[in-house]
Amino acid sequence: MMKRSAFRRGLLLAAMSVSFAFSAQAAEKVTLQLKWLPQSQFAGYYVAQEKGFYKQEGLDVTIKPGGTDISPVQVIAGKSADVIVNWLPDALASREAGVPLVNIAQVYDRSGMMLTCKKSSGITTPADFKGKTLGVWYGGNEYPFFNWMNKLNLKPGKDITILKQGFNVDPLLQDQAACISTMNYNEYWQLIDAGLKESDLITFPYEDQGVSTLEDGLYVLASDLKDPAFVAKMAKFLKASFKGWDYAVKHPEEAAKIVVAEDASGSATEEVQTRQMENVAKLITNANTPKIGYLDPAAYRRTIDVLLLSGGDTPVIKKDPGDSAMTHVVWDAAAKLK
């Protein structure tokens, strides 16, 4: 009897091992390339990973952080990612350069980009930019800025001086520029943490200036969308990611803890990341609604119009891509999943 019992236990364990192995093998792999280092800007994806939302959809997701020397566009073009986080201006410019990116979801429906200036520089309105040095991020982030300057009829090198800004706030702290590029959830607060008071600063949100463009969307290659299996996999990815974002918006402190745990450098703090999450939430107005992640065609169109007019004689994009750079197919499939 003991031998039979042990034999049965062995069969049971073997069956369980096969079942676990099959489950692990059945999990579909997805690689997500972020635009920057681990921070609450991407909290929804880390939350979806930590809370098991991806596993619930049968996905094995790898989240790759970005950095100063990492281009998400190059990563996906090299087939080292299935989906990337990127800004629509850079995605459209990349399309014209030969990388056929398509937006499958738009988590952020508002822009967090601002130009932040010291009041002591004498700037009170955009008209005061003339004759000043302005810090500008490049790598695809400069496009709405140049559209704005074109609207103001301010020519770089003549009416304003451009300082190619790193992803820090040093130019304003060291008075190298009158204004610098900031995000409402990140660099603006770095200035406050560095000792400046909010009363020392004046901000010009791109949303208020009519030159905002869509940030932090999810993009895939057009060729991959021809594969129904890929579309189905991405639909599950969207469903789980949206669940992660809904949770992060509702629980900013817990989301911050999850993000901090992903920071290999150890420099992130829960206090800063919680604050960042609270400000990121202001840019995701569709969180915890059925519309989360839906790309508004009007906002898409506005971004294209901004880019076509950007830079005067040298616009960011030369041709109107129409609807070829966006699709609701994956979002619609995700919405139908139970």
N, C-alpha and C positions, 0 to 999 in steps of 0.2 A: 504494500500500500504506500509506504513511504517513497519507494522508488517511482511509483506511478505519479504520486503527488509532485515529486520533484520534476518529473518529466513534463507534467502539465504546466508547472510554473515556468519551466524552461521554454515551452512552446509559447506561453503567454508573453514572456519577456521578449522572445524573438519577434513575435507578432507586433508588439509595441514598438520595438526598435525599427522594424520595417515601416510601421505607420509614421513614426517620427521622421524617419529618413525621407519618406515620400512627401510629408508635409513640408519639410525643409527644401526638398527639391522642387516642389510645386510652387513655392513662393516666387513670384515674378520679380526680377531685379529691376530697380529704377535708380539711376544716378542723377542727383540734383546738384547743379553747380550754382553756388550763391555769388552775389555781386561783391560781397565784402566779408570781413571777418565775423565770427560769431557774435551777434548782439541782438537786441530785441527787435531790430528791423526785420529779422527773419524768425521771430519767435514761434510763429505758427507751425513751421516745419519741424523745429526741434520739439515742440510740444506734441505734435502728431507722432513723432518717433518715440518719445519718452512714454507717452500714455498708451502706446500700442495701437493707435488708430490705423497706421499703415499695415501692421500685422493682421488686424481684423479684416482688411481688404485683400489679404493674401499677397502682400507686397514686402519685399526686402529692399528697403530704401537706404542708399548711401548719400549722405549730405556732405558735399565738399565745400569747405569755406573758400572765400575769395581772398584777395590781397592786392597790394599795389602792383605786383608783377603778374597778375592773373587776369586774363580777358575771358569772360564767360563765352563770348562769341567764338574765340579761337578754340576753346575747350570743346564746344558742341560741334564745331566744324571738323575737329579732329576725331569725332566720334567717341570722346571720353566722357560724355554726359548725354542723357536722354532729354533733359529739360533744364533750362537755365532761368535764373531771375535776372531781368534786365529792364532798362528803361526803353520806352518805345522810340525815342529819337535815335538812340544808338542802334536799335534793332532795324529801323527803316534805313539808316545810313549803311548798315551792314548788308542789307538786302541789295542795295545798289552796287555794293562792292563784291557781290557774288555769293553771300551766305544767306540762303532763302529762309529766314526766320519767320515764324508765324505765331502770333499771340493766341494762346488757348484759354487764358484766364487773366483777369485784372483784379488782383486782391486790393491794391491801393486805388481808391477812386478819387483821391485828392493828392495834390503835390505838397511835399513838405519842404521844398527848396525855398530859400530866402537869400537876399543880400542883406547882410547885417553890417551897420556902420556905427562908428563912434559919433555921438552928437557933437563932440568937440571938434570934429572935422568940418563942421559948418553945414553938413548935409541935412536938409529937412524934407526935401522932395527929390524925385528923380532928376529934375532939371539941374540940381546941384552937383550931379556926377561929373559935369564937364570940368576938365582940368585935373581930375582926381585919378588916383591909382586904385584899381578895383581888382580884387583877388577872384580868380575864376578857376574852377575845376575843369580839367579836360577828360579825356577818355570817354567821350560821349555825353558828358554832363554840361558841356559848354553851349550846346545848341540853343536851348531856350534863352540863355543870356544874350547871345548874339542877335537873336530875333528881337529881343527887348531893346537892345541898343540901336538896332536898325529902326525900330518904331520911334525911338527918341531922336533919331537923326544924329547919333553920336558915333563917330568913326574911330575905331581902335587905332592907336598910333598917332592920331591927330587930335581928337577931342578928349580922349581918355587913354590912360596907360593901363595895359593889361599885365597883371602879375599872375603867372602860371602858378596857381596855388596847390600845395600838397594837401593831403587830407588831414589838416590840422589847423589850428587857429593862430599860429605864431605871427603871421603878417599883421594882424590887427593888434595883438598884444605888444608887438615890437614897433608899432607905428610905421610899418613898411607899406601899408595900404590903408585907405580911408574906409573901405568896405571889403568884406570877404564873403565868399559863399558859405552858407551854413544850411543845415537841415533843422527843422523845428524840433526834432527829437534827439539831436546829437550835438553838433558843433556849437549851436547857440548856447547850450547849457555848459559846454566846456569853457566858454568865456565867463559865464557866471561863476563856475567852480574856480576859475583862475583869479577871481577877485573883483571883476567888473560887476557893477550893479545893473539891473534891468533899466534903471533910469539913465544910465550912461549910454544906452544903445537905442538905435532906431532900426526897425526892420522893414523890409519891403518884400513880403511874400509874393512869389510868382503868381499865385492864384489871384491875388488882388490886382496884379498888373496886367492880367489878361494874356499872359504868355506861358502859363503853366502847361506842362506836357505830362503824359502818363508815366508814372514811375513804378518800379517793382512789379512788373507783370511776369507771367510765365510763358516761355517761348520754346518751341520745338522746331525741327527742320520740316519744311514742307513735304519732302520726300517720305518722311516717316508717317505722315498722316494718310498716305495711300494704303497703309497696312491696317486693316480692321482690328487686328490683334493689338497693335500699338495703341490705337484709339481707345480700345476697351481698357487697356492697362492704364493709360493716362486718365481716363474717366475715374477709375478707382483711386488714382493718385490725387486727383482734384477733390474728390469726396472726402478723403482722409485729411488732406491739407486744410480744407475749409473748416473741418471739424476742429483741427488744431488751432486755427486762427480764432474761431468762435470762442474756444476755451481760453485762449491767451488774453483776449479782450476782456473776458469776464473775470479772469484771475491773473491780473498783472504781476502780483508778487510771486506767485508760484511759477508763472512763465519766466520771470526774471531768474529765479533759482535754477531752472532748467537750462537757460542760456548760459549762465555763469559756469555751470558744470561743464559746458562744451568749450569753454575758453582755455585752450592749452597754455596760453601765456600767463594766466593767473592774474591778469591786470583788471579784469572786469569785476565790478562789485554789484551786489544785489540792489543797493540803493540807487545807483546810477541806471542800472538796467530796468528797474521798476519804473523810474521816471521816464525812461525812454519808451517803455511799453505803453505807458499812459498817454504819451504824445503820439506814438504810432497809431494808437486806437482812434485818434481824431482823424486819421487819414483813411480809415476803413469804415466808412459810414454805413456800409451794408452788412457789417458783421452781425451775426445772429439773426439774419433774415434770409429768406430763400434766394435773394439776389446776390449774396456774397460771391465775389469772383467774376461776376458778369461784366463783360466789356461793353460799356455804353457806346454804341456806334457814333453818337454825337461827340463824345469826348475823343474818340479815335479820330474822327474827322477834324476836330479842332487842332489836335496835335499835328496832323499832316499839314494843315493850313499854316500853322506857326512855322513849321520847318521849311515849307516852300518859300516863305517870305523871309526866312532868316538869312542874314548876311548880305542882303541887297543883291549884288551881281553874282555872288557866290553862295547860293542857298545850300542848306544842308543836304537836301535831296532835290534832284533835278526833275524827277518824274513823279506824278501822282500814282501811288501803287494801287489806288482803288481799294477794294476789299481783300486783295490778295494776301495782305500781311496780317489778317485776323480771321478767326473762325469761331463760331459758337458750337460747332459739332461736338467737341469734347465736353464742353460745359453742359450742353443739353443731355449728353449721355450720362454725365455724372449726376445730374438732377433726377434722372429716372432710376438710379440705383437705390435699392432699399437698404 
